[in-house]
Amino acid sequence: MSNVTFEQLWKSGAHFGHLTRKWNPKMKGYIFMQKSGIHIIDLNKTAECLDVATRFIRETVRKGGDVLFVGTKKQAKDIIQKEADRCGMFYVVERWLGGTMTNFSTIKKSIRHLLKLEKDKSSGYDENLTKKEKLSLERERIKLADLHRGIKDMRKIPDVLVVVDILHDDIAVKEAKRLDIPVVAIIDTNADPTEVDYPIPANDDSIQAIQLIIGELANAILEAKSSKLVEVPSPTANSAIN
């Protein structure tokens, strides 16, 4: 179960949706009421959905699955990087590169090039290069390091995608759907919950709400890592008799 309470969700401002005129009708089942032209999210539904999502992530990680956190909007970047680092998973907080998952082989080539540049930098680059050439390589290294820093060690496509805002990072969600990768996402009142597998209705603009929800998902990953499933041999007919 999730350890996040109704009161914590309320204090974080998770219940504040968007203006009623900007709503997505498919969010109707997650909306409690409207007040002053703003939709108010049903936090009981939020708690229920968060519980389902944490159980799913916990089970996936116990089986050895990897999680990729995605949050490229300003409010989410620092939280995503911090929580992904804390639970030892991967993240994208800069621009989502098209093909990050659907064309992962190309992304891996780019990462290998980055690793080579980092190795060259540590050895001072080739002494035969001009100062201008070294500066150009260093700029390229910095650019690639910024783009790939959260997935540099990712050896395969993830088993789960966690997204803060599916409208802002819609390309990531589309790639996940194309590859049948389950998506866990915070869904505000202007988004379509049917676009993801595990929607968590909440305010996706509140830093406090994002921290609370993403932090709880990271906690689930840490719990799963500390108690990974141990394969127990099935009893044979003879052992059952004995």
C-alpha positions as CSV (number, residue, x, y, z in Angstrom):
1,M,0.0,0.0,0.0
2,S,1.0,3.6,-0.5
3,N,1.9,5.5,2.6
4,V,0.6,8.8,1.3
5,T,-2.4,10.1,3.2
6,F,-5.4,12.2,2.1
7,E,-4.2,15.0,4.3
8,Q,-0.7,15.0,2.7
9,L,-2.3,15.2,-0.7
10,W,-4.5,18.0,0.4
11,K,-1.7,20.0,1.9
12,S,0.4,19.6,-1.3
13,G,-2.4,21.1,-3.4
14,A,-2.9,17.9,-5.4
15,H,-6.6,18.6,-5.6
16,F,-6.4,21.7,-7.7
17,G,-7.1,21.0,-11.4
18,H,-7.3,23.4,-14.4
19,L,-9.9,25.8,-15.4
20,T,-13.2,24.1,-16.1
21,R,-13.1,25.3,-19.7
22,K,-9.8,23.4,-20.3
23,W,-10.9,20.1,-18.9
24,N,-10.8,16.7,-20.6
25,P,-14.3,15.0,-20.3
26,K,-12.6,11.7,-19.8
27,M,-11.4,13.0,-16.4
28,K,-15.0,13.2,-15.2
29,G,-14.8,10.2,-13.0
30,Y,-11.8,11.7,-11.1
31,I,-13.3,15.1,-10.4
32,F,-15.0,15.9,-7.1
33,M,-16.5,19.3,-7.9
34,Q,-15.8,22.6,-9.5
35,K,-15.1,25.8,-7.5
36,S,-14.6,29.3,-8.8
37,G,-14.2,28.0,-12.3
38,I,-11.6,25.4,-11.4
39,H,-12.1,21.6,-11.2
40,I,-11.3,20.0,-7.9
41,I,-9.8,16.5,-8.1
42,D,-11.2,13.7,-5.9
43,L,-8.3,12.9,-3.6
44,N,-9.8,9.6,-2.5
45,K,-9.4,8.5,-6.2
46,T,-5.9,9.9,-6.2
47,A,-5.0,7.9,-3.1
48,E,-6.5,4.7,-4.7
49,C,-4.7,5.2,-8.0
50,L,-1.4,5.9,-6.3
51,D,-1.8,2.7,-4.3
52,V,-2.4,0.7,-7.4
53,A,0.6,2.3,-9.2
54,T,3.0,1.8,-6.3
55,R,2.0,-1.9,-6.1
56,F,2.5,-2.3,-9.8
57,I,6.0,-0.6,-9.7
58,R,7.0,-2.6,-6.6
59,E,6.1,-5.9,-8.2
60,T,7.9,-5.0,-11.5
61,V,11.1,-4.0,-9.8
62,R,11.0,-7.1,-7.6
63,K,11.1,-9.1,-10.8
64,G,14.2,-7.1,-12.0
65,G,12.4,-4.5,-14.1
66,D,13.8,-1.0,-14.7
67,V,11.9,2.3,-14.4
68,L,12.5,5.4,-16.5
69,F,11.2,8.7,-14.9
70,V,10.3,11.5,-17.3
71,G,9.8,15.1,-16.3
72,T,11.0,17.8,-18.6
73,K,8.8,20.7,-17.4
74,K,10.4,23.2,-15.1
75,Q,8.4,22.2,-12.0
76,A,9.4,18.5,-12.3
77,K,13.1,18.5,-13.4
78,D,14.8,18.7,-10.0
79,I,12.4,16.4,-8.4
80,I,12.7,13.7,-11.1
81,Q,16.5,13.8,-11.1
82,K,16.7,13.7,-7.3
83,E,14.2,10.9,-6.8
84,A,15.5,8.8,-9.7
85,D,19.0,9.1,-8.3
86,R,17.8,8.2,-4.9
87,C,16.2,5.0,-6.0
88,G,18.8,4.1,-8.5
89,M,16.7,4.4,-11.7
90,F,16.9,6.3,-14.9
91,Y,15.5,9.7,-15.9
92,V,15.0,12.3,-18.6
93,V,14.7,15.9,-17.5
94,E,15.9,17.7,-20.6
95,R,14.4,17.6,-24.1
96,W,13.0,14.1,-24.9
97,L,15.0,12.9,-27.9
98,G,12.6,11.3,-30.4
99,G,13.5,7.6,-30.7
100,T,14.9,7.4,-27.1
101,M,13.0,4.1,-26.8
102,T,11.7,3.3,-30.3
103,N,15.2,3.8,-31.8
104,F,17.3,2.8,-28.8
105,S,20.1,1.4,-30.9
106,T,20.8,4.9,-32.2
107,I,20.6,6.4,-28.8
108,K,23.1,3.8,-27.5
109,K,25.6,4.9,-30.3
110,S,25.3,8.5,-29.1
111,I,25.9,7.4,-25.5
112,R,29.0,5.4,-26.6
113,H,30.3,8.5,-28.4
114,L,29.7,10.5,-25.1
115,L,31.6,7.9,-23.1
116,K,34.5,8.1,-25.6
117,L,34.5,11.9,-25.3
118,E,34.6,11.6,-21.5
119,K,37.5,9.2,-21.7
120,D,39.3,11.5,-24.1
121,K,38.7,14.5,-21.8
122,S,40.1,12.6,-18.8
123,S,43.3,12.0,-20.8
124,G,43.5,15.6,-22.0
125,Y,42.3,15.0,-25.5
126,D,44.7,14.3,-28.4
127,E,47.8,16.5,-28.1
128,N,47.8,16.9,-31.9
129,L,44.4,18.6,-31.9
130,T,44.2,22.4,-32.1
131,K,42.8,24.4,-29.3
132,K,39.7,25.1,-31.5
133,E,39.2,21.4,-32.2
134,K,39.5,20.6,-28.5
135,L,37.0,23.3,-27.6
136,S,34.6,21.9,-30.2
137,L,34.8,18.4,-28.7
138,E,34.3,19.8,-25.2
139,R,31.2,21.6,-26.3
140,E,29.9,18.4,-27.9
141,R,30.7,16.5,-24.7
142,I,28.8,18.9,-22.5
143,K,25.8,18.9,-24.8
144,L,25.6,15.1,-24.9
145,A,26.2,14.8,-21.2
146,D,23.3,17.1,-20.5
147,L,21.0,15.1,-22.8
148,H,22.0,11.7,-21.7
149,R,23.0,12.1,-18.1
150,G,20.0,10.2,-16.8
151,I,20.1,7.3,-19.2
152,K,23.9,7.0,-19.8
153,D,23.9,3.6,-18.0
154,M,20.6,2.3,-19.4
155,R,21.4,-0.9,-21.3
156,K,17.9,-1.7,-22.5
157,I,14.5,0.0,-22.9
158,P,12.8,0.4,-19.6
159,D,10.0,-1.9,-18.3
160,V,8.0,1.0,-16.9
161,L,7.7,4.7,-17.8
162,V,6.8,7.2,-15.1
163,V,5.7,10.6,-16.5
164,V,4.8,13.8,-14.7
165,D,2.9,15.6,-17.5
166,I,1.7,13.5,-20.4
167,L,0.8,16.6,-22.5
168,H,4.2,18.1,-22.1
169,D,6.0,14.8,-22.7
170,D,3.6,13.3,-25.1
171,I,6.3,11.9,-27.4
172,A,7.6,9.8,-24.6
173,V,4.1,8.4,-23.9
174,K,3.6,7.7,-27.6
175,E,6.8,5.7,-27.8
176,A,5.9,3.7,-24.7
177,K,2.5,2.8,-26.2
178,R,4.1,1.8,-29.4
179,L,6.4,-0.6,-27.6
180,D,3.8,-1.8,-25.1
181,I,5.7,-0.3,-22.2
182,P,3.3,0.4,-19.2
183,V,3.0,4.1,-18.3
184,V,2.4,5.4,-14.8
185,A,1.6,9.1,-14.9
186,I,0.2,12.1,-13.0
187,I,-2.9,13.1,-14.9
188,D,-4.3,16.6,-14.4
189,T,-7.9,17.6,-15.4
190,N,-6.8,18.7,-18.9
191,A,-5.4,15.3,-19.9
192,D,-6.8,12.0,-21.1
193,P,-6.4,9.2,-18.4
194,T,-7.0,6.5,-21.0
195,E,-3.7,7.3,-22.6
196,V,-1.8,5.6,-19.8
197,D,-2.0,2.3,-18.0
198,Y,-1.8,3.7,-14.4
199,P,-3.2,7.2,-14.1
200,I,-2.8,9.1,-10.9
201,P,-5.2,12.1,-10.9
202,A,-3.5,15.1,-9.4
203,N,-2.2,18.6,-10.0
204,D,0.8,18.2,-12.3
205,D,1.9,21.8,-11.8
206,S,2.3,21.8,-8.0
207,I,5.9,21.2,-7.0
208,Q,4.7,19.8,-3.6
209,A,2.3,17.4,-5.2
210,I,4.9,16.2,-7.8
211,Q,7.4,15.7,-5.0
212,L,4.9,13.7,-2.9
213,I,3.8,11.4,-5.6
214,I,7.1,10.8,-7.4
215,G,8.8,10.4,-4.0
216,E,6.3,7.7,-3.1
217,L,6.9,5.9,-6.3
218,A,10.7,6.1,-5.6
219,N,10.0,4.7,-2.1
220,A,8.2,1.7,-3.7
221,I,11.2,1.0,-5.9
222,L,13.6,1.1,-2.9
223,E,11.3,-1.2,-1.0
224,A,11.2,-3.6,-3.9
225,K,15.0,-3.6,-4.3
226,S,15.4,-4.5,-0.6
227,S,13.1,-7.5,-0.8
228,K,13.4,-8.9,-4.4
229,L,11.5,-12.0,-5.0
230,V,13.4,-15.2,-4.2
231,E,12.7,-18.1,-6.5
232,V,11.4,-21.0,-4.5
233,P,11.4,-24.4,-6.2
234,S,7.9,-25.9,-6.7
235,P,7.4,-29.0,-4.6
236,T,7.5,-32.2,-6.5
237,A,5.1,-35.0,-6.1
238,N,7.6,-37.0,-4.1
239,S,8.4,-34.2,-1.8
240,A,4.7,-33.7,-1.2
241,I,4.4,-37.3,-0.2
242,N,7.3,-37.0,2.1
